[in-house]
Amino acid sequence: MKLTNAIKKLSKHGKVKQSGNLFWAEINRHVVEFMVNGRMDDDSKDITCIRCRGVNDNDDLMTDYWGGVWCDNLTRAIRVATAA
């Protein structure tokens, strides 16, 4: 999915925020996030690393814990967030 389409789709469910090449939105006490594949100089880039996690379910590098569920596409991640 292209970056512009992904942002448009995610913004229907919550305010989309950005930090570098990471985009996320909070939906029903869950965070749906994805990264841009490649550099940020072009909006026609594809998205990758799509996941859904709880708001307080943060990664812990010291214990090798990665919170959340990795999803194949953005629609599935949004569905997981809205189902809870």
Secondary structure as GFF3:
##gff-version 3
##sequence-region A 1 84
A	DSSP	alpha_helix	3	11	.	.	.	ID=ss1
A	DSSP	beta_strand	17	19	.	.	.	ID=ss2
A	DSSP	beta_strand	22	27	.	.	.	ID=ss3
A	DSSP	beta_strand	30	36	.	.	.	ID=ss4
A	DSSP	beta_strand	47	54	.	.	.	ID=ss5
A	DSSP	beta_strand	69	70	.	.	.	ID=ss6
A	DSSP	alpha_helix	74	83	.	.	.	ID=ss7
###
